[in-house]
Amino acid sequence: MANTGDLSKAEYRVMEVLTSRPEQQEWTSLEVGDAIRETDPRTSYGSVFVSLERLTWKDYVERRFGEPEAKRHGRGRAYYRATSDGTRAYDNTKTASRPCSASPTQKPAFGAFGLDR
């Protein structure tokens, strides 16, 4: 059963990339990292890899390994794709992150909290 917890900021960014191009079903961790770094160059590839692993544990992302490659010492490249649970969690987080509709000119009632100015 999938975890229903919220996505961290890093996980959100990874899910944003994985769901951004429906025509590209699978991504490598390097492709995900490159896509995130286009808008935020401070993002490390290590944080992308850790987020992909966490999302895999939550069943929000599926990982499959390609054919073994000699240049990778016999290991296959890992490919990631969002699951339907992951897409739903991303959509829910995106909806919950929308700014509230409170008036920006409203001032808090400091006296109500015992915080007189």
BANU-878006 format. One record per residue: residue number from 1; y, z, x of N, C-alpha, C, O in turn; residue in one letter. Coordinates in steps of 0.05 Angstrom, whole numbers. Each point is the difference from the previous one (the first is absolute). Layout:
N
<seq->NUM	nnorth->Y	nup->Z	neast->X	canorth->Y	caup->Z	caeast->X	cnorth->Y	cup->Z	ceast->X	onorth->Y	oup->Z	oeast->X	type->a>;
...
This chain:
117
<seq->1	nnorth->-24	nup->0	neast->17	canorth->24	caup->0	caeast->-17	cnorth->25	cup->0	ceast->18	onorth->1	oup->14	oeast->20	type->m>;
<seq->2	nnorth->19	nup->-29	neast->-28	canorth->24	caup->-3	caeast->16	cnorth->17	cup->24	ceast->-2	onorth->2	oup->13	oeast->-21	type->a>;
<seq->3	nnorth->12	nup->-6	neast->43	canorth->20	caup->21	caeast->0	cnorth->24	cup->-9	ceast->-16	onorth->8	oup->-23	oeast->2	type->n>;
<seq->4	nnorth->3	nup->41	neast->-18	canorth->23	caup->-7	caeast->-17	cnorth->26	cup->10	ceast->12	onorth->20	oup->-1	oeast->-14	type->t>;
<seq->5	nnorth->-20	nup->12	neast->38	canorth->24	caup->11	caeast->13	cnorth->20	cup->-22	ceast->6	onorth->-6	oup->-24	oeast->-1	type->g>;
<seq->6	nnorth->30	nup->33	neast->6	canorth->22	caup->-18	caeast->6	cnorth->-4	cup->-12	ceast->28	onorth->-15	oup->11	oeast->17	type->d>;
<seq->7	nnorth->28	nup->-33	neast->-12	canorth->-1	caup->-13	caeast->26	cnorth->22	cup->11	ceast->18	onorth->22	oup->5	oeast->-10	type->l>;
<seq->8	nnorth->-29	nup->-1	neast->35	canorth->21	caup->7	caeast->19	cnorth->18	cup->-24	ceast->4	onorth->-6	oup->-22	oeast->-8	type->s>;
<seq->9	nnorth->29	nup->26	neast->22	canorth->18	caup->-22	caeast->5	cnorth->-13	cup->-22	ceast->16	onorth->3	oup->-23	oeast->-6	type->k>;
<seq->10	nnorth->-19	nup->31	neast->27	canorth->-13	caup->-20	caeast->16	cnorth->-22	cup->-14	ceast->-16	onorth->-3	oup->-25	oeast->3	type->a>;
<seq->11	nnorth->-12	nup->39	neast->-19	canorth->-20	caup->-12	caeast->-17	cnorth->13	cup->-19	ceast->-20	onorth->-11	oup->-22	oeast->-6	type->e>;
<seq->12	nnorth->33	nup->30	neast->-5	canorth->15	caup->-17	caeast->-19	cnorth->7	cup->-27	ceast->13	onorth->-3	oup->-21	oeast->-11	type->y>;
<seq->13	nnorth->14	nup->23	neast->36	canorth->8	caup->-25	caeast->14	cnorth->-24	cup->-18	ceast->5	onorth->2	oup->-24	oeast->-2	type->r>;
<seq->14	nnorth->-25	nup->36	neast->9	canorth->-24	caup->-17	caeast->4	cnorth->-9	cup->-13	ceast->-26	onorth->-6	oup->-24	oeast->0	type->v>;
<seq->15	nnorth->6	nup->39	neast->-22	canorth->-8	caup->-11	caeast->-25	cnorth->20	cup->-21	ceast->-9	onorth->-8	oup->-20	oeast->-13	type->m>;
<seq->16	nnorth->33	nup->23	neast->19	canorth->21	caup->-19	caeast->-6	cnorth->-7	cup->-27	ceast->13	onorth->2	oup->-21	oeast->-13	type->e>;
<seq->17	nnorth->-11	nup->22	neast->38	canorth->-7	caup->-25	caeast->14	cnorth->-26	cup->-11	ceast->-12	onorth->-1	oup->-24	oeast->-5	type->v>;
<seq->18	nnorth->-19	nup->40	neast->1	canorth->-26	caup->-10	caeast->-9	cnorth->2	cup->-13	ceast->-28	onorth->-17	oup->-17	oeast->-7	type->l>;
<seq->19	nnorth->36	nup->26	neast->-9	canorth->3	caup->-12	caeast->-27	cnorth->22	cup->-20	ceast->-2	onorth->6	oup->-11	oeast->-21	type->t>;
<seq->20	nnorth->7	nup->5	neast->43	canorth->24	caup->-17	caeast->0	cnorth->-6	cup->-30	ceast->-3	onorth->16	oup->-15	oeast->-12	type->s>;
<seq->21	nnorth->-38	nup->6	neast->22	canorth->-8	caup->-28	caeast->-1	cnorth->-27	cup->-3	ceast->-13	onorth->-20	oup->3	oeast->14	type->r>;
<seq->22	nnorth->19	nup->-10	neast->-40	canorth->-26	caup->-2	caeast->-13	cnorth->-17	cup->-22	ceast->12	onorth->-25	oup->2	oeast->-1	type->p>;
<seq->23	nnorth->37	nup->-22	neast->13	canorth->-16	caup->-22	caeast->12	cnorth->-14	cup->10	ceast->26	onorth->-20	oup->-12	oeast->8	type->e>;
<seq->24	nnorth->30	nup->33	neast->5	canorth->-13	caup->11	caeast->24	cnorth->-15	cup->24	ceast->-8	onorth->11	oup->22	oeast->-3	type->q>;
<seq->25	nnorth->-37	nup->-25	neast->-1	canorth->-17	caup->22	caeast->-10	cnorth->-6	cup->21	ceast->21	onorth->-2	oup->24	oeast->-6	type->q>;
<seq->26	nnorth->-1	nup->-33	neast->31	canorth->-8	caup->19	caeast->21	cnorth->20	cup->-1	ceast->23	onorth->12	oup->-21	oeast->7	type->e>;
<seq->27	nnorth->-8	nup->44	neast->5	canorth->19	caup->3	caeast->22	cnorth->-14	cup->15	ceast->23	onorth->-17	oup->17	oeast->-5	type->w>;
<seq->28	nnorth->25	nup->-23	neast->30	canorth->-8	caup->16	caeast->22	cnorth->21	cup->22	ceast->3	onorth->22	oup->-2	oeast->-10	type->t>;
<seq->29	nnorth->-29	nup->24	neast->25	canorth->19	caup->21	caeast->4	cnorth->25	cup->-10	ceast->15	onorth->22	oup->9	oeast->-5	type->s>;
<seq->30	nnorth->-26	nup->-28	neast->23	canorth->22	caup->-12	caeast->15	cnorth->19	cup->-15	ceast->-19	onorth->25	oup->2	oeast->3	type->l>;
<seq->31	nnorth->-36	nup->-17	neast->-21	canorth->16	caup->-15	caeast->-19	cnorth->16	cup->19	ceast->-18	onorth->24	oup->-5	oeast->-6	type->e>;
<seq->32	nnorth->-36	nup->27	neast->-3	canorth->14	caup->19	caeast->-16	cnorth->23	cup->12	ceast->16	onorth->22	oup->3	oeast->-10	type->v>;
<seq->33	nnorth->-28	nup->5	neast->35	canorth->20	caup->12	caeast->17	cnorth->23	cup->-19	ceast->5	onorth->23	oup->8	oeast->-1	type->g>;
<seq->34	nnorth->-29	nup->-34	neast->6	canorth->21	caup->-20	caeast->5	cnorth->18	cup->-3	ceast->-25	onorth->24	oup->-1	oeast->3	type->d>;
<seq->35	nnorth->-37	nup->1	neast->-26	canorth->16	caup->-4	caeast->-25	cnorth->18	cup->25	ceast->-5	onorth->23	oup->-4	oeast->-8	type->a>;
<seq->36	nnorth->-33	nup->28	neast->14	canorth->17	caup->24	caeast->-4	cnorth->23	cup->0	ceast->21	onorth->22	oup->7	oeast->-6	type->i>;
<seq->37	nnorth->-29	nup->-15	neast->30	canorth->20	caup->1	caeast->22	cnorth->22	cup->-21	ceast->-4	onorth->21	oup->2	oeast->14	type->r>;
<seq->38	nnorth->-25	nup->-22	neast->-31	canorth->21	caup->-19	caeast->-6	cnorth->25	cup->14	ceast->-12	onorth->22	oup->-7	oeast->5	type->e>;
<seq->39	nnorth->-28	nup->28	neast->-21	canorth->22	caup->14	caeast->-14	cnorth->6	cup->27	ceast->13	onorth->21	oup->11	oeast->-3	type->t>;
<seq->40	nnorth->-41	nup->0	neast->18	canorth->4	caup->26	caeast->13	cnorth->-13	cup->-1	ceast->27	onorth->-24	oup->8	oeast->3	type->d>;
<seq->41	nnorth->38	nup->-17	neast->18	canorth->-12	caup->-4	caeast->27	cnorth->-8	cup->27	ceast->13	onorth->-15	oup->-1	oeast->20	type->p>;
<seq->42	nnorth->23	nup->23	neast->-31	canorth->-8	caup->26	caeast->12	cnorth->-28	cup->8	ceast->-8	onorth->-11	oup->19	oeast->12	type->r>;
<seq->43	nnorth->-1	nup->-32	neast->-31	canorth->-28	caup->6	caeast->-9	cnorth->-19	cup->-6	ceast->22	onorth->0	oup->-22	oeast->12	type->t>;
<seq->44	nnorth->-17	nup->41	neast->-6	canorth->-21	caup->-4	caeast->21	cnorth->-25	cup->-12	ceast->-12	onorth->-6	oup->5	oeast->-23	type->s>;
<seq->45	nnorth->-8	nup->-20	neast->39	canorth->-26	caup->-11	caeast->-9	cnorth->-20	cup->23	ceast->-5	onorth->-17	oup->-3	oeast->-17	type->y>;
<seq->46	nnorth->20	nup->24	neast->32	canorth->-18	caup->23	caeast->-3	cnorth->3	cup->12	ceast->-28	onorth->-20	oup->8	oeast->-12	type->g>;
<seq->47	nnorth->44	nup->-5	neast->2	canorth->4	caup->11	caeast->-27	cnorth->-11	cup->-18	ceast->-21	onorth->-9	oup->9	oeast->-21	type->s>;
<seq->48	nnorth->11	nup->-35	neast->26	canorth->-12	caup->-20	caeast->-19	cnorth->-30	cup->4	ceast->-1	onorth->-12	oup->0	oeast->-22	type->v>;
<seq->49	nnorth->-1	nup->2	neast->45	canorth->-29	caup->3	caeast->1	cnorth->-9	cup->26	ceast->-13	onorth->-19	oup->0	oeast->-15	type->f>;
<seq->50	nnorth->34	nup->22	neast->20	canorth->-7	caup->26	caeast->-12	cnorth->3	cup->-3	ceast->-31	onorth->-17	oup->11	oeast->-15	type->v>;
<seq->51	nnorth->38	nup->-24	neast->6	canorth->4	caup->-3	caeast->-29	cnorth->-22	cup->-17	ceast->-12	onorth->-10	oup->7	oeast->-22	type->s>;
<seq->52	nnorth->2	nup->-28	neast->35	canorth->-23	caup->-16	caeast->-10	cnorth->-25	cup->16	ceast->-2	onorth->-15	oup->-2	oeast->-19	type->l>;
<seq->53	nnorth->10	nup->19	neast->39	canorth->-24	caup->17	caeast->-1	cnorth->1	cup->20	ceast->-23	onorth->-19	oup->3	oeast->-15	type->e>;
<seq->54	nnorth->42	nup->10	neast->11	canorth->3	caup->18	caeast->-23	cnorth->-3	cup->-14	ceast->-26	onorth->-13	oup->10	oeast->-19	type->r>;
<seq->55	nnorth->25	nup->-33	neast->16	canorth->-2	caup->-15	caeast->-25	cnorth->-29	cup->-9	ceast->-5	onorth->-9	oup->-2	oeast->-23	type->l>;
<seq->56	nnorth->-6	nup->-3	neast->45	canorth->-28	caup->-7	caeast->-3	cnorth->-16	cup->24	ceast->-10	onorth->-17	oup->-2	oeast->-17	type->t>;
<seq->57	nnorth->23	nup->26	neast->27	canorth->-13	caup->25	caeast->-9	cnorth->6	cup->5	ceast->-29	onorth->-17	oup->11	oeast->-15	type->w>;
<seq->58	nnorth->41	nup->-18	neast->6	canorth->8	caup->5	caeast->-28	cnorth->-11	cup->-22	ceast->-19	onorth->4	oup->2	oeast->-24	type->k>;
<seq->59	nnorth->-18	nup->-22	neast->35	canorth->-9	caup->-23	caeast->-15	cnorth->22	cup->-17	ceast->-11	onorth->-3	oup->-14	oeast->-21	type->d>;
<seq->60	nnorth->26	nup->14	neast->34	canorth->23	caup->-17	caeast->-8	cnorth->-1	cup->-26	ceast->15	onorth->13	oup->-20	oeast->-7	type->y>;
<seq->61	nnorth->-28	nup->19	neast->29	canorth->-2	caup->-23	caeast->17	cnorth->-30	cup->-4	ceast->8	onorth->-13	oup->20	oeast->5	type->v>;
<seq->62	nnorth->4	nup->-44	neast->-5	canorth->-27	caup->-7	caeast->9	cnorth->2	cup->-12	ceast->28	onorth->18	oup->-16	oeast->5	type->e>;
<seq->63	nnorth->-37	nup->22	neast->12	canorth->-1	caup->-11	caeast->27	cnorth->-27	cup->-14	ceast->3	onorth->-21	oup->10	oeast->-8	type->r>;
<seq->64	nnorth->23	nup->-34	neast->20	canorth->-25	caup->-14	caeast->7	cnorth->3	cup->-10	ceast->28	onorth->22	oup->-4	oeast->10	type->r>;
<seq->65	nnorth->-44	nup->1	neast->4	canorth->0	caup->-10	caeast->27	cnorth->-9	cup->-28	ceast->1	onorth->-20	oup->-8	oeast->-12	type->f>;
<seq->66	nnorth->34	nup->-8	neast->28	canorth->-7	caup->-28	caeast->4	cnorth->-23	cup->-3	ceast->20	onorth->-12	oup->20	oeast->8	type->g>;
<seq->67	nnorth->7	nup->-44	neast->-1	canorth->-22	caup->-6	caeast->20	cnorth->7	cup->12	ceast->27	onorth->23	oup->1	oeast->8	type->e>;
<seq->68	nnorth->-44	nup->8	neast->6	canorth->5	caup->11	caeast->27	cnorth->12	cup->-22	ceast->18	onorth->-7	oup->-23	oeast->-1	type->p>;
<seq->69	nnorth->26	nup->32	neast->18	canorth->14	caup->-18	caeast->18	cnorth->-4	cup->9	ceast->29	onorth->2	oup->24	oeast->5	type->e>;
<seq->70	nnorth->-8	nup->-43	neast->12	canorth->-4	caup->7	caeast->29	cnorth->25	cup->13	ceast->11	onorth->-2	oup->19	oeast->16	type->a>;
<seq->71	nnorth->25	nup->-30	neast->-23	canorth->25	caup->11	caeast->12	cnorth->6	cup->28	ceast->-11	onorth->18	oup->14	oeast->12	type->k>;
<seq->72	nnorth->-31	nup->-6	neast->-33	canorth->3	caup->27	caeast->-10	cnorth->-24	cup->18	ceast->7	onorth->-6	oup->20	oeast->-14	type->r>;
<seq->73	nnorth->-9	nup->-29	neast->35	canorth->-23	caup->15	caeast->10	cnorth->-22	cup->3	ceast->-22	onorth->-12	oup->21	oeast->-2	type->h>;
<seq->74	nnorth->9	nup->-42	neast->-13	canorth->-22	caup->0	caeast->-20	cnorth->8	cup->13	ceast->-27	onorth->-17	oup->1	oeast->-18	type->g>;
<seq->75	nnorth->41	nup->8	neast->15	canorth->8	caup->12	caeast->-25	cnorth->14	cup->-21	ceast->-17	onorth->13	oup->-18	oeast->10	type->r>;
<seq->76	nnorth->-15	nup->21	neast->-36	canorth->14	caup->-17	caeast->-19	cnorth->28	cup->10	ceast->-6	onorth->4	oup->24	oeast->0	type->g>;
<seq->77	nnorth->13	nup->-42	neast->-6	canorth->27	caup->8	caeast->-8	cnorth->-1	cup->13	ceast->-28	onorth->-15	oup->-9	oeast->-17	type->r>;
<seq->78	nnorth->32	nup->29	neast->13	canorth->1	caup->14	caeast->-26	cnorth->21	cup->-14	ceast->-18	onorth->22	oup->-7	oeast->9	type->a>;
<seq->79	nnorth->-30	nup->2	neast->-34	canorth->18	caup->-12	caeast->-20	cnorth->3	cup->20	ceast->-23	onorth->-19	oup->12	oeast->-9	type->y>;
<seq->80	nnorth->44	nup->-10	neast->-1	canorth->6	caup->19	caeast->-21	cnorth->11	cup->-14	ceast->-24	onorth->14	oup->-21	oeast->2	type->y>;
<seq->81	nnorth->-20	nup->32	neast->-26	canorth->11	caup->-10	caeast->-25	cnorth->3	cup->23	ceast->-19	onorth->-15	oup->20	oeast->1	type->r>;
<seq->82	nnorth->36	nup->-22	neast->-18	canorth->5	caup->21	caeast->-20	cnorth->-21	cup->-1	ceast->-22	onorth->-8	oup->-22	oeast->-9	type->a>;
<seq->83	nnorth->-1	nup->45	neast->-1	canorth->-18	caup->1	caeast->-23	cnorth->17	cup->3	ceast->-25	onorth->24	oup->3	oeast->1	type->t>;
<seq->84	nnorth->-37	nup->-5	neast->-24	canorth->15	caup->3	caeast->-25	cnorth->11	cup->28	ceast->-3	onorth->22	oup->4	oeast->-10	type->s>;
<seq->85	nnorth->-37	nup->16	neast->20	canorth->10	caup->28	caeast->0	cnorth->25	cup->2	ceast->18	onorth->19	oup->14	oeast->-7	type->d>;
<seq->86	nnorth->-21	nup->-27	neast->30	canorth->23	caup->1	caeast->19	cnorth->24	cup->-14	ceast->-12	onorth->23	oup->10	oeast->3	type->g>;
<seq->87	nnorth->-27	nup->-33	neast->-16	canorth->23	caup->-14	caeast->-12	cnorth->12	cup->17	ceast->-22	onorth->25	oup->1	oeast->-3	type->t>;
<seq->88	nnorth->-41	nup->13	neast->-12	canorth->9	caup->18	caeast->-22	cnorth->16	cup->23	ceast->12	onorth->21	oup->7	oeast->-10	type->r>;
<seq->89	nnorth->-31	nup->5	neast->32	canorth->14	caup->23	caeast->13	cnorth->27	cup->-10	ceast->11	onorth->20	oup->14	oeast->-2	type->a>;
<seq->90	nnorth->-20	nup->-38	neast->14	canorth->25	caup->-11	caeast->10	cnorth->20	cup->-4	ceast->-23	onorth->23	oup->7	oeast->3	type->y>;
<seq->91	nnorth->-32	nup->-19	neast->-25	canorth->18	caup->-5	caeast->-23	cnorth->10	cup->26	ceast->-11	onorth->24	oup->2	oeast->-7	type->d>;
<seq->92	nnorth->-41	nup->18	neast->5	canorth->8	caup->26	caeast->-11	cnorth->21	cup->13	ceast->18	onorth->19	oup->12	oeast->-9	type->n>;
<seq->93	nnorth->-23	nup->-13	neast->36	canorth->18	caup->11	caeast->19	cnorth->27	cup->-15	ceast->-1	onorth->21	oup->12	oeast->2	type->t>;
<seq->94	nnorth->-23	nup->-38	neast->-5	canorth->25	caup->-16	caeast->-1	cnorth->16	cup->7	ceast->-25	onorth->24	oup->2	oeast->1	type->k>;
<seq->95	nnorth->-38	nup->2	neast->-23	canorth->14	caup->7	caeast->-25	cnorth->12	cup->28	ceast->2	onorth->22	oup->5	oeast->-9	type->t>;
<seq->96	nnorth->-37	nup->14	neast->21	canorth->10	caup->27	caeast->2	cnorth->23	cup->3	ceast->20	onorth->15	oup->19	oeast->-1	type->a>;
<seq->97	nnorth->-13	nup->-38	neast->19	canorth->21	caup->1	caeast->21	cnorth->27	cup->-12	ceast->-10	onorth->20	oup->2	oeast->15	type->s>;
<seq->98	nnorth->-20	nup->-13	neast->-38	canorth->25	caup->-12	caeast->-10	cnorth->22	cup->21	ceast->-2	onorth->-6	oup->23	oeast->-8	type->r>;
<seq->99	nnorth->31	nup->-30	neast->14	canorth->21	caup->20	caeast->-2	cnorth->4	cup->8	ceast->-29	onorth->-4	oup->-16	oeast->-19	type->p>;
<seq->100	nnorth->12	nup->41	neast->15	canorth->4	caup->10	caeast->-27	cnorth->26	cup->-12	ceast->-11	onorth->16	oup->-10	oeast->15	type->c>;
<seq->101	nnorth->-13	nup->12	neast->-41	canorth->23	caup->-13	caeast->-13	cnorth->23	cup->20	ceast->-4	onorth->18	oup->-6	oeast->-16	type->s>;
<seq->102	nnorth->-18	nup->28	neast->30	canorth->21	caup->20	caeast->-3	cnorth->26	cup->-13	ceast->10	onorth->0	oup->-16	oeast->19	type->a>;
<seq->103	nnorth->21	nup->24	neast->-31	canorth->26	caup->-10	caeast->8	cnorth->7	cup->9	ceast->28	onorth->-2	oup->24	oeast->6	type->s>;
<seq->104	nnorth->11	nup->-42	neast->12	canorth->6	caup->9	caeast->27	cnorth->25	cup->17	ceast->2	onorth->6	oup->12	oeast->20	type->p>;
<seq->105	nnorth->10	nup->-11	neast->-42	canorth->24	caup->16	caeast->0	cnorth->-5	cup->28	ceast->-9	onorth->18	oup->17	oeast->1	type->t>;
<seq->106	nnorth->-42	nup->-11	neast->-12	canorth->-6	caup->27	caeast->-8	cnorth->-1	cup->19	ceast->23	onorth->-12	oup->-7	oeast->21	type->q>;
<seq->107	nnorth->24	nup->30	neast->-24	canorth->0	caup->20	caeast->21	cnorth->-19	cup->22	ceast->-9	onorth->-1	oup->7	oeast->-23	type->k>;
<seq->108	nnorth->-14	nup->5	neast->42	canorth->-18	caup->22	caeast->-8	cnorth->15	cup->24	ceast->-9	onorth->23	oup->5	oeast->9	type->p>;
<seq->109	nnorth->-34	nup->10	neast->-26	canorth->12	caup->25	caeast->-10	cnorth->-8	cup->22	ceast->19	onorth->-20	oup->14	oeast->-4	type->a>;
<seq->110	nnorth->37	nup->-10	neast->24	canorth->-7	caup->20	caeast->21	cnorth->-2	cup->28	ceast->-12	onorth->-18	oup->16	oeast->8	type->f>;
<seq->111	nnorth->35	nup->-9	neast->-27	canorth->0	caup->27	caeast->-11	cnorth->-27	cup->6	ceast->-14	onorth->-8	oup->23	oeast->-2	type->g>;
<seq->112	nnorth->-5	nup->-44	neast->-8	canorth->-25	caup->4	caeast->-14	cnorth->-22	cup->10	ceast->18	onorth->-19	oup->13	oeast->-9	type->a>;
<seq->113	nnorth->22	nup->-18	neast->35	canorth->-20	caup->9	caeast->19	cnorth->10	cup->23	ceast->17	onorth->-13	oup->8	oeast->20	type->f>;
<seq->114	nnorth->35	nup->4	neast->-27	canorth->11	caup->22	caeast->15	cnorth->12	cup->-9	ceast->27	onorth->3	oup->16	oeast->19	type->g>;
<seq->115	nnorth->5	nup->-41	neast->-18	canorth->11	caup->-12	caeast->25	cnorth->30	cup->-7	ceast->-4	onorth->8	oup->-23	oeast->2	type->l>;
<seq->116	nnorth->8	nup->43	neast->-9	canorth->28	caup->-5	caeast->-4	cnorth->13	cup->-11	ceast->25	onorth->-5	oup->9	oeast->22	type->d>;
<seq->117	nnorth->23	nup->-28	neast->-26	canorth->13	caup->-13	caeast->22	cnorth->23	cup->17	ceast->10	onorth->13	oup->-8	oeast->19	type->r>;
